[in-house]
Amino acid sequence: MQEKIPENLKKLAATCPLPLYLVGGSVRDFLAGYPITDKTDWDICSPMAEEVLTAAAERCGIHVCAVYKHTGTVKLDDGIHGYEFTRFRSDRYVRGVHTPSEIQFTDDISLDALRRDFRANAVYYDIAAGTFCDPLGGIPDIHARILRTVRDAKRVFGEDGLRLLRLARQTAELGFTPDEACLNGARENAAFIWDISSERIYAELRLLLTSDAKHGDALAPYRGLCVLRDTTVLAHTMPELALGENMSQRNDFHDFDVLEHSFRCVRYAPPSIRWAALLHDVGKPFCMQRDGNFYAHAEEGARIAGNILHRLRAPRLLTKETVFLVKMHMRDFDCKMRENKVRREIRDAGHMLEALLALKQADFSACKGDVSQAPAVAKWRQIEQKMRKEGVPFSLKDLKIGGCEVQALGVPPVQTAQILTQLLDDCLFDGTRNTPDWLAARTRALIAK
């Protein structure tokens, strides 16, 4: 462990009058055999008061970024790494309220451990002494790859709704398995998730959906989503999606119910489109309840996906792109669309084409676990390549004529965009038309009409 610790942190520990401990993710990941990287969080703690810690930091040339005396927290930065120090303390909560109602500082490491969430996160490492301290038996849990709460699980999750999301995310990232008491405690307190701000819920879900990046485990997001489902946190945060559980689909196309299929779509999707993968069939439960079938689920799903992401206060661009992908994911699913129509769909998709094809592929693979190229993707790729070979312009900037040129031919400025759009359409089925001479002649003809 000593080899992994930043040198400045070792100097700080040697300067402090009381033991300085690492705690949380860095200790847990080391004991679990995971690599310590530049993204590792260096959480430190001690019975020292904040002013004692800051004085020691300044002697070591470590910048003190912020001090929060109420919580005993100090943020530090040495120019390479950031550190967050928290003084040993014991917290009390009003049930369901995220912020502690009472904080008492203590010299007892066991009391500090009891304020944390899981025993695996309550293992301490004395930096100067080079020894581990395990007040609650977290090391055996780490070796066994299990998550158990530091106290009665119902109480732990009832104190802080954020722990409901941390349970799912850490299950995903670490590959640890929550014990039954942990799952039951989370399930009983799932409604407290809305004590957490929408922005924070979105941030945790975003991390969960990309949790495979933490340790390279491709199954990570799927595991985390299953915990959200099993604890009913999913039903509280995205009830429209949770309705897909046990909703059967045609077995000639699907091996799984709507919700399981959505989870598996995330598994096959690249990180950039995982919100779209998760929500691509969110319209199916709505359509089934309304109409008794799944027709128009892509269009309804786009509306519902937009509502969910708006509720979670997701970034506007992500919401816009996700809505587009959900709406478009069923286009030509049966490969019966005519080539001329596909050409228009490809062109109109613009910069979202690659994302759309990736979603189509993930959707196909999630149906029956078939990772071969989806027939619709193969068809669209072939047509796209044909269009590029022909020199078809995919956007106005690809046209061999611009706004100034068409205006020079007599087009009024207010009609310039309309004429250019028409020229773009004229070249969609014949790329050889995209020459200055042909486009100029066509512009004159449009003016003469």
C-alpha positions in Angstrom: 0.0 0.0 0.0 2.8 2.4 0.8 4.1 2.3 -2.8 0.7 3.5 -4.1 0.3 6.5 -1.8 1.4 9.9 -3.2 4.6 11.2 -1.6 3.1 14.4 -0.5 0.5 12.5 1.4 3.2 10.5 3.2 4.9 13.8 4.1 1.7 15.2 5.4 1.1 12.1 7.6 4.7 12.3 9.0 4.1 16.0 9.9 0.8 15.4 11.7 0.8 15.1 15.5 -1.8 12.4 15.4 -2.3 9.4 13.0 -3.6 10.2 9.6 -5.6 7.5 7.9 -6.7 6.6 4.4 -10.3 5.4 4.3 -12.9 4.4 1.8 -12.3 3.6 -1.9 -8.5 3.7 -2.0 -8.1 1.2 0.8 -11.0 -1.0 -0.3 -9.8 -1.1 -3.9 -6.2 -2.0 -2.9 -7.4 -4.8 -0.7 -9.7 -6.0 -3.5 -6.8 -6.2 -5.9 -7.9 -3.4 -8.0 -5.4 -0.9 -9.5 -4.8 2.4 -7.8 -4.9 5.0 -10.6 -4.9 8.8 -11.2 -8.7 8.6 -10.7 -8.5 7.1 -7.3 -10.2 9.2 -4.6 -7.8 9.9 -1.7 -10.1 10.3 1.3 -8.2 10.9 4.6 -9.3 11.2 8.2 -8.1 11.6 11.7 -9.2 12.7 15.2 -7.3 15.9 14.5 -9.1 19.2 14.4 -9.3 21.0 11.1 -6.9 23.8 12.1 -4.2 21.2 13.1 -4.6 19.5 9.8 -4.4 22.7 7.8 -1.3 23.9 9.7 0.4 20.6 8.9 -0.6 20.8 5.2 0.8 24.3 4.9 4.1 23.2 6.4 4.2 20.5 3.6 3.4 23.0 0.9 0.0 21.5 0.2 -2.7 24.0 -0.7 -5.8 24.3 1.5 -8.7 24.8 -0.9 -11.6 24.9 1.5 -12.4 24.3 5.2 -15.9 23.4 6.4 -15.8 23.6 10.2 -19.4 22.3 10.7 -18.6 18.9 9.2 -14.8 18.9 10.0 -14.0 18.7 6.3 -10.9 20.1 4.6 -10.2 20.0 0.8 -6.5 19.9 -0.1 -4.6 20.0 -3.4 -0.8 19.4 -4.0 -0.9 20.3 -7.6 -1.1 16.6 -8.7 -3.7 15.0 -6.4 -6.7 16.3 -4.5 -7.4 15.1 -1.0 -10.5 15.3 1.2 -10.0 15.2 4.9 -12.8 14.6 7.4 -12.4 14.7 11.2 -13.5 11.6 13.1 -17.2 12.1 13.9 -20.5 10.5 14.8 -23.6 11.6 12.8 -27.3 11.5 13.7 -30.1 11.8 11.2 -33.7 12.5 11.1 -35.2 9.5 9.2 -35.2 10.2 5.5 -33.3 13.5 5.6 -30.0 13.4 3.7 -28.1 15.9 5.8 -27.1 14.9 9.4 -29.2 16.6 12.0 -26.4 16.4 14.6 -22.6 16.0 14.3 -20.3 15.1 17.2 -16.6 15.0 16.8 -14.8 12.0 18.4 -11.5 10.4 19.0 -13.0 6.9 18.6 -12.3 5.3 15.2 -15.1 2.8 15.8 -17.7 5.5 16.0 -16.3 7.1 12.9 -16.6 3.8 11.1 -20.3 3.4 12.2 -21.3 6.6 10.4 -20.3 5.1 7.0 -22.4 3.0 4.7 -20.7 -0.4 4.1 -18.2 -2.3 6.1 -16.0 -2.6 3.0 -15.7 1.2 3.0 -14.9 1.4 6.7 -11.3 0.0 6.6 -8.6 2.5 7.6 -4.9 2.6 6.7 -2.5 4.4 9.1 -0.2 6.1 6.5 2.7 6.8 8.8 2.6 3.4 10.6 1.8 1.4 7.5 -0.9 -0.6 9.2 -4.6 -1.4 8.6 -7.3 -0.8 11.1 -10.6 -2.7 10.7 -13.1 -1.8 13.4 -16.1 -3.5 11.8 -14.7 -6.5 9.9 -14.6 -4.9 6.5 -11.5 -6.7 5.3 -13.2 -10.2 5.3 -16.1 -8.6 3.4 -13.7 -7.2 0.8 -12.0 -10.6 0.4 -15.5 -12.3 0.1 -16.7 -9.6 -2.4 -19.8 -8.8 -0.3 -21.5 -5.6 0.8 -22.9 -5.4 4.3 -24.0 -2.3 6.1 -22.1 -1.0 9.1 -25.2 -1.2 11.2 -28.8 -2.4 10.8 -29.5 -2.0 7.1 -32.9 -0.5 7.6 -31.4 2.2 9.7 -28.5 2.8 7.4 -30.6 3.4 4.3 -33.3 5.2 6.3 -30.7 7.8 7.3 -29.5 8.8 3.8 -31.3 8.1 0.5 -28.0 8.6 -1.4 -26.9 5.2 0.0 -29.6 3.6 -2.1 -27.8 4.7 -5.3 -24.3 4.0 -3.8 -25.4 0.4 -3.2 -26.3 0.0 -6.9 -23.3 1.8 -8.2 -20.7 0.0 -6.0 -22.3 -3.3 -6.8 -21.8 -2.4 -10.4 -18.2 -1.0 -10.1 -16.8 -3.5 -7.7 -18.6 -6.7 -8.6 -19.5 -7.1 -4.9 -22.7 -8.8 -3.9 -25.0 -7.2 -1.4 -26.2 -9.5 1.4 -29.9 -10.1 1.8 -30.2 -7.8 4.8 -28.7 -5.1 2.8 -31.1 -5.5 -0.1 -34.1 -5.7 2.3 -33.0 -2.6 4.1 -32.7 -0.7 0.8 -36.0 -2.0 -0.4 -37.8 -0.9 2.7 -36.4 2.6 2.4 -36.5 3.0 -1.4 -39.0 5.9 -1.2 -36.4 8.1 0.5 -34.6 8.3 -2.8 -36.5 11.5 -3.5 -34.8 13.1 -0.5 -31.9 13.4 -2.8 -31.9 16.2 -5.4 -32.7 15.2 -9.0 -29.3 16.4 -10.2 -27.6 14.1 -7.7 -29.8 11.2 -8.7 -28.9 11.8 -12.4 -25.2 12.0 -11.6 -25.2 8.7 -9.7 -27.2 7.0 -12.5 -24.8 8.4 -15.1 -21.9 6.8 -13.2 -23.7 3.5 -12.9 -24.4 3.4 -16.6 -20.7 3.9 -17.3 -19.5 1.8 -14.3 -17.6 -0.6 -16.6 -15.0 2.1 -17.1 -14.0 1.7 -13.4 -12.4 -1.7 -13.6 -13.1 -2.9 -17.1 -16.0 -5.2 -16.2 -18.4 -5.2 -19.1 -21.2 -6.6 -16.9 -21.0 -3.7 -14.4 -23.9 -1.5 -15.6 -26.1 -4.5 -15.9 -25.4 -5.6 -12.3 -26.1 -2.1 -11.0 -29.4 -1.9 -12.9 -30.5 -5.2 -11.5 -29.9 -3.8 -7.9 -32.0 -0.7 -8.8 -34.8 -3.1 -9.9 -34.5 -5.5 -7.0 -34.6 -2.7 -4.4 -37.5 -0.9 -6.2 -35.4 2.2 -6.4 -36.0 2.0 -10.2 -39.7 2.0 -9.6 -39.3 5.2 -7.6 -37.0 7.1 -10.0 -38.2 5.8 -13.4 -41.6 4.1 -12.8 -42.4 4.3 -16.6 -39.4 2.0 -17.2 -40.0 -0.3 -14.3 -43.5 -1.1 -15.7 -41.7 -3.3 -18.3 -40.8 -5.9 -15.7 -42.5 -9.2 -16.5 -44.1 -7.7 -19.6 -43.7 -10.4 -22.2 -42.8 -9.9 -25.8 -43.0 -12.0 -29.0 -40.8 -15.0 -28.4 -39.9 -15.2 -32.1 -38.0 -11.9 -31.6 -37.3 -11.7 -27.9 -36.1 -14.0 -25.2 -36.7 -11.5 -22.4 -39.3 -9.3 -21.0 -39.3 -5.5 -21.8 -37.3 -4.4 -18.8 -34.7 -7.2 -19.0 -34.3 -6.5 -22.7 -33.7 -2.8 -21.9 -31.0 -3.8 -19.3 -29.3 -6.0 -21.8 -29.5 -3.3 -24.5 -27.4 -1.2 -22.1 -24.9 -4.1 -21.9 -24.4 -4.1 -25.6 -24.4 -0.3 -26.2 -21.3 2.0 -26.2 -21.1 4.4 -23.2 -22.2 7.4 -25.2 -25.7 6.1 -25.9 -26.5 4.2 -22.7 -29.3 6.4 -21.7 -31.0 5.8 -25.1 -30.3 2.1 -24.7 -31.9 2.0 -21.3 -35.0 4.1 -22.4 -35.4 2.9 -26.0 -38.4 0.7 -25.2 -39.9 2.8 -22.4 -42.9 3.5 -24.5 -43.9 -0.2 -24.6 -45.6 -0.4 -21.2 -47.5 2.8 -22.0 -48.7 1.6 -25.4 -49.6 -1.9 -24.0 -51.7 -0.3 -21.2 -53.4 2.1 -23.6 -53.8 0.0 -26.7 -53.0 -3.6 -25.9 -50.1 -3.6 -28.2 -46.6 -2.0 -28.8 -47.5 0.0 -31.9 -46.1 3.5 -31.9 -43.9 2.7 -28.8 -40.9 4.5 -30.4 -42.8 7.8 -30.8 -44.4 7.5 -27.3 -41.1 6.4 -25.9 -39.4 9.5 -27.2 -41.9 11.6 -25.3 -41.6 9.6 -22.1 -37.8 9.5 -22.3 -37.8 13.3 -22.6 -40.0 13.5 -19.5 -37.8 11.2 -17.5 -34.6 13.1 -18.3 -36.2 16.4 -17.7 -37.4 15.2 -14.3 -33.8 14.1 -13.5 -32.5 17.5 -14.8 -30.2 15.8 -17.3 -28.2 18.0 -19.7 -30.3 19.4 -22.5 -28.1 18.1 -25.2 -28.2 14.5 -23.8 -32.0 14.8 -23.5 -32.4 16.0 -27.1 -30.1 13.3 -28.5 -31.7 10.6 -26.4 -35.2 11.6 -27.5 -34.1 11.5 -31.2 -32.5 8.0 -30.8 -35.5 6.6 -29.0 -37.8 7.9 -31.7 -35.7 6.6 -34.5 -34.6 3.2 -33.2 -37.4 1.2 -34.9 -36.9 2.7 -38.4 -36.6 -0.1 -41.0 -36.3 -2.7 -38.2 -37.8 -5.3 -40.7 -35.6 -4.1 -43.6 -38.6 -3.4 -45.8 -38.0 0.3 -46.2 -37.2 1.4 -49.8 -33.7 2.6 -50.5 -34.8 6.1 -51.4 -36.4 6.5 -47.9 -33.4 5.0 -46.2 -31.2 7.5 -48.0 -33.3 10.3 -46.6 -33.2 8.8 -43.1 -29.4 8.5 -43.3 -28.9 12.0 -44.4 -31.3 13.5 -42.0 -29.7 11.7 -39.1 -26.6 13.8 -39.7 -24.0 13.5 -36.9 -26.3 11.2 -35.0 -26.1 8.4 -37.6 -23.4 6.5 -35.9 -25.2 6.7 -32.6 -28.4 5.5 -34.2 -26.8 2.5 -35.9 -25.1 1.6 -32.6 -28.5 1.6 -30.8 -30.0 -0.5 -33.6 -27.2 -3.0 -33.1 -27.5 -3.0 -29.3 -31.3 -3.5 -29.6 -30.8 -6.4 -32.0 -28.2 -8.1 -29.8 -30.2 -7.7 -26.7 -33.2 -9.6 -28.2 -31.5 -13.0 -28.2 -27.9 -12.4 -27.4 -26.9 -12.4 -31.1 -23.8 -10.3 -31.5 -23.6 -10.7 -35.3 -24.4 -7.5 -37.3 -28.0 -6.6 -37.3 -29.6 -6.9 -40.7 -30.9 -3.4 -40.6 -27.5 -2.0 -39.7 -25.9 -4.0 -42.6 -28.5 -2.6 -45.0 -28.0 1.0 -43.8 -24.2 0.7 -43.9 -24.3 -0.6 -47.5 -26.6 2.3 -48.6 -24.5 4.8 -46.7 -21.3 3.6 -48.4 -23.0 3.7 -51.8 -24.1 7.3 -51.1 -20.6 8.3 -50.2 -19.1 6.6 -53.2 -21.6 8.5 -55.4 -20.6 11.8 -53.8 -24.0 12.5 -52.3 -23.9 15.6 -50.1 -25.0 14.8 -46.5 -25.4 18.4 -45.4 -25.5 22.0 -46.8 -21.8 22.4 -46.2 -21.2 19.4 -48.6 -22.9 21.2 -51.5 -20.6 22.6 -54.2 -22.4 25.8 -54.0 -23.0 28.2 -51.1 -25.3 31.0 -50.1 -23.3 33.7 -51.6 -23.2 32.0 -55.0 -27.0 31.3 -55.2 -27.6 34.9 -54.2 -25.3 36.1 -56.9 -27.6 34.1 -59.3 -30.5 36.2 -58.2 -31.9 34.4 -55.2 -33.2 36.8 -52.5 -31.5 36.4 -49.1 -34.8 35.3 -47.5 -35.1 32.4 -49.9 -31.5 31.3 -49.8 -32.0 28.5 -47.2 -35.0 27.2 -49.1 -33.1 27.0 -52.4 -30.1 25.3 -50.8 -32.3 22.7 -49.1 -34.0 22.0 -52.4 -30.6 21.5 -54.0 -29.6 19.2 -51.3 -32.7 17.1 -51.9 -32.0 17.1 -55.7 -28.6 15.5 -55.1 -29.8 12.8 -52.6 -30.5 10.2 -55.3 -27.8 11.3 -57.7 -24.5 12.5 -56.3 -23.1 13.3 -59.7 -25.4 16.4 -59.7 -23.3 17.9 -56.9 -21.2 20.1 -59.2 -21.0 23.9 -59.4 -22.4 24.0 -63.0 -25.3 21.6 -62.4 -26.3 23.3 -59.1 -26.1 26.8 -60.7 -28.3 25.7 -63.6 -30.8 24.1 -61.2 -30.8 27.3 -59.2 -31.7 29.3 -62.3 -34.5 26.9 -63.1 -35.9 27.2 -59.6 -35.8 31.0 -59.8 -37.7 30.9 -63.2 -40.6 28.9 -61.7 
